[in-house]
């Protein structure tokens, strides 16, 4: 004969785990990147540009910055970005009332990992059968 109480407990536990897993959502795979550069005199701000490696050459307009960092009185400018999986190239320019400087050197992120898929819950129910 089957031990019903043990089987019912495992079945309820399995349903509870599956129900809890259904409510959870995995966050998108992203990483935070912080860029630093030396500030220059007379700059009003610093446009930060990003492109995928091998993307459009940086010297060809139109260029659209991913963010613009206001000039600071310190010797270092910083920008922090959250990016989806992939590899990226970055450069920065300085701007003032006279225009925009040529691009800085290009820096690259290592490839960010891709989100693993097919996450699932596997429940094993163990039962005991007693024979007369």
C-alpha positions, -999 to +999 in steps of 0.1 A: +000+000+000+012+035-008+021+059+020-003+087+010+009+113+036+045+113+023+034+114-014+009+142-007+035+163+011+060+159-018+033+167-044+023+198-024+060+208-021+065+204-058+035+225-068+046+252-043+081+253-058+067+255-094+043+282-084+071+302-068+093+297-098+066+310-121+064+343-101+101+350-104+116+368-134+152+367-143+168+402-147+182+410-181+219+402-184+237+435-180+269+448-166+280+482-153+309+499-170+327+529-156+349+550-179+375+575-167+394+602-186+415+632-179+397+665-180+408+694-202+408+732-196+378+752-210+356+721-216+319+726-209+310+689-211+322+655-223+300+635-248+305+597-243+301+576-274+296+538-277+295+514-306+297+477-311+332+467-322+335+470-359+306+495-360+304+528-379+337+546-380+338+572-352+349+600-376+318+599-397+289+621-385+263+620-373+275+608-339+250+606-311+265+603-276+251+577-252+255+603-224+269+638-218+289+644-187+291+679-174+327+693-169+340+691-134+367+711-116+387+679-108+413+662-130+392+632-138+359+628-156+338+596-152+308+580-168+289+549-155+268+530-180+247+498-177+249+477-209+233+446-222+254+415-231+279+421-259+312+439-264+315+476-269+340+503-279+339+537-263+355+571-269+349+606-254+353+641-267+352+675-251+330+704-260+328+741-254+313+771-272+338+767-301+328+731-309+338+695-303+373+680-300+385+651-320+378+617-304+399+603-276+415+569-278+391+540-281+387+516-252+368+483-253+349+461-229+355+424-228+324+406-242+297+405-215+283+370-211+250+360-227+221+350-204+218+313-199+185+298-210+162+269-205+161+272-167+136+247-153+128+228-121+130+191-120+110+175-092+115+138-083+088+122-062+098+092-042+071+068-031+072+038-010+051+008-018+044-017+009+035-052-001+015-075+021 
